[in-house]
Amino acid sequence: MRRPRPRGREVGTPGKVGIVFVSHSARIAEGLVDLARQMAPSAALVAAGGTDDGRIGTSFDLVSAGIGEADAGEGVAVLCDLGSAILTAETALDFLDDDVRTRVRIVDAPLVEGGVAAAVSAEAGDDLAQVVAAAESARGAASTGAAGPDGGAGAPGPGEPAGAASAHARSITLVNADGLHARPAAELVKLASTFPQRVTVNGTDAKSLLAIMSLGLTKGATVEIASDDPDGRAAVDAIAALAESGFGEA
């Protein structure tokens, strides 16, 4: 009963988790893929929106085919817009082969923010659990501006200089004309994710896309990049160099 994978189309991105956007509107799903593609150019991002004949609704066949198209063996995160989309995705999972079903997750997260965060995590080569966690961070972590998932401290308090307790810190001035918007924020997060050490940007976890974007940093803003890990110097210096370069935009 499962729809076969489309013939002649590349399946997934080797070594990376795939993302499927399930929406009642084909245009919304396709638009989200276009948006996320700006920050995750090589990750497998698949739109599964609307019904088979293009009406508003969801399709078991489109969701099933989308999972097959996104899956390269590392897992697939499925994000949905409304309740019935979740039911469609759950039904599609029921008809997957057992070995495939074990690496597919329906994620409880906002479709736009969660989808973008998941896409950036997938682009960075994170595993399925990390991609799911990135998407779920959209449920509130970014709005609090607080600690990252490891429970580290947030921004410094009044009178406390940023990075005061850090093993290494760099302060740079943001030169991008449009500030730290989605694309450069994604580049920063992807770079930070290549280092095991925790790094902060103005007290915020550098590996959290939504938290970085929520800082609202504009051109001319001071960016404090720091790590309290004794081995964090290379990570701090690399992120500082990326920011000083204007993320390729300046």
FENKAHU-V474990 format. One record per residue. N is the residue number from 1. PSI is psi in whole degrees, 0 to 359 (none if undefined). OMEGA is omega as a letter, one per 40 degrees, with the letter a starting at -180 (999 if undefined). BURIAL is I if it has 16 or more other ideal C-beta (glycine too) atoms within 10 Angstrom, else O. Layout:
# FENKAHU-V474990
n:psi:omega:burial
N:PSI:OMEGA:BURIAL
N:PSI:OMEGA:BURIAL
This chain:
# FENKAHU-V474990
n:psi:omega:burial
1:350:a:O
2:141:i:O
3:132:a:I
4:160:i:O
5:144:a:I
6:134:a:O
7:146:i:O
8:5:a:O
9:139:i:O
10:138:a:O
11:117:i:O
12:184:i:I
13:116:a:I
14:131:i:O
15:1:a:O
16:146:i:I
17:142:i:I
18:155:i:I
19:132:i:I
20:128:i:I
21:115:i:I
22:116:i:I
23:157:i:I
24:345:a:I
25:125:i:O
26:323:a:I
27:321:i:O
28:313:a:I
29:316:i:I
30:322:i:I
31:323:i:I
32:323:i:I
33:317:i:I
34:318:i:O
35:308:a:I
36:331:a:I
37:334:i:O
38:333:a:O
39:346:a:I
40:74:a:I
41:337:a:O
42:351:i:O
43:154:i:I
44:106:a:I
45:123:a:I
46:132:i:I
47:130:i:I
48:70:a:I
49:152:i:I
50:183:i:I
51:175:a:O
52:329:a:O
53:17:i:O
54:8:i:O
55:172:i:O
56:129:a:O
57:194:i:I
58:160:a:I
59:125:i:I
60:315:a:I
61:317:a:O
62:320:i:I
63:316:i:I
64:314:i:I
65:324:i:I
66:318:i:I
67:316:i:I
68:322:a:I
69:327:a:I
70:340:a:I
71:120:i:I
72:16:i:I
73:350:a:O
74:352:i:I
75:164:a:I
76:132:i:I
77:128:a:I
78:123:i:I
79:137:a:I
80:156:a:I
81:312:a:I
82:169:a:O
83:316:a:O
84:336:i:O
85:323:i:I
86:319:i:I
87:320:i:O
88:316:i:I
89:320:i:I
90:321:i:O
91:319:i:O
92:320:i:I
93:323:a:I
94:334:a:O
95:3:i:O
96:154:i:I
97:150:a:O
98:319:a:O
99:329:i:O
100:318:a:I
101:327:a:O
102:342:a:O
103:24:i:I
104:133:a:I
105:130:i:I
106:121:a:I
107:130:i:I
108:90:a:O
109:155:i:I
110:137:a:I
111:316:a:I
112:298:a:I
113:315:a:I
114:321:i:I
115:318:i:I
116:315:i:I
117:319:i:I
118:320:a:I
119:318:i:I
120:320:i:I
121:318:i:I
122:319:i:I
123:324:a:I
124:354:i:I
125:15:i:I
126:157:i:I
127:177:a:O
128:317:a:I
129:320:i:O
130:322:i:I
131:316:i:I
132:317:i:I
133:321:i:I
134:316:i:I
135:316:a:I
136:338:i:I
137:341:i:I
138:348:a:I
139:352:i:O
140:341:a:O
141:321:a:I
142:325:a:I
143:337:a:O
144:334:a:O
145:25:a:O
146:212:a:I
147:156:i:I
148:184:a:I
149:345:a:O
150:5:i:O
151:15:i:O
152:168:a:O
153:154:i:O
154:210:a:I
155:153:a:O
156:153:a:I
157:177:a:O
158:131:i:O
159:355:a:O
160:115:a:O
161:140:i:O
162:137:i:I
163:13:a:I
164:325:a:O
165:13:a:O
166:148:i:I
167:329:i:O
168:139:a:I
169:149:i:I
170:142:i:I
171:124:a:O
172:164:i:I
173:128:a:O
174:126:a:I
175:351:a:I
176:136:a:I
177:323:a:O
178:12:i:O
179:197:a:I
180:68:i:I
181:192:a:I
182:311:a:I
183:308:i:O
184:327:i:I
185:320:i:I
186:321:i:I
187:320:i:I
188:313:a:I
189:318:i:I
190:320:i:I
191:314:i:I
192:326:a:I
193:347:i:I
194:352:i:O
195:139:i:I
196:338:a:O
197:150:i:I
198:131:i:I
199:144:i:I
200:153:i:I
201:113:a:I
202:42:i:I
203:0:a:I
204:143:a:I
205:120:a:I
206:349:a:I
207:5:i:I
208:107:a:I
209:313:a:I
210:323:i:I
211:319:i:I
212:315:i:I
213:328:a:I
214:347:i:I
215:333:i:I
216:38:a:O
217:129:a:I
218:172:i:O
219:134:a:O
220:351:i:O
221:149:i:I
222:129:a:O
223:118:i:I
224:113:a:I
225:124:a:I
226:159:i:I
227:135:i:I
228:6:i:I
229:128:i:I
230:337:i:O
231:16:a:O
232:1:a:I
233:314:a:O
234:320:i:O
235:314:i:I
236:313:a:I
237:321:i:O
238:316:i:I
239:320:i:I
240:318:i:I
241:320:i:O
242:316:a:I
243:319:i:I
244:331:i:O
245:352:a:O
246:18:i:O
247:27:a:I
248:5:a:O
249:335:a:O
250:none:999:O
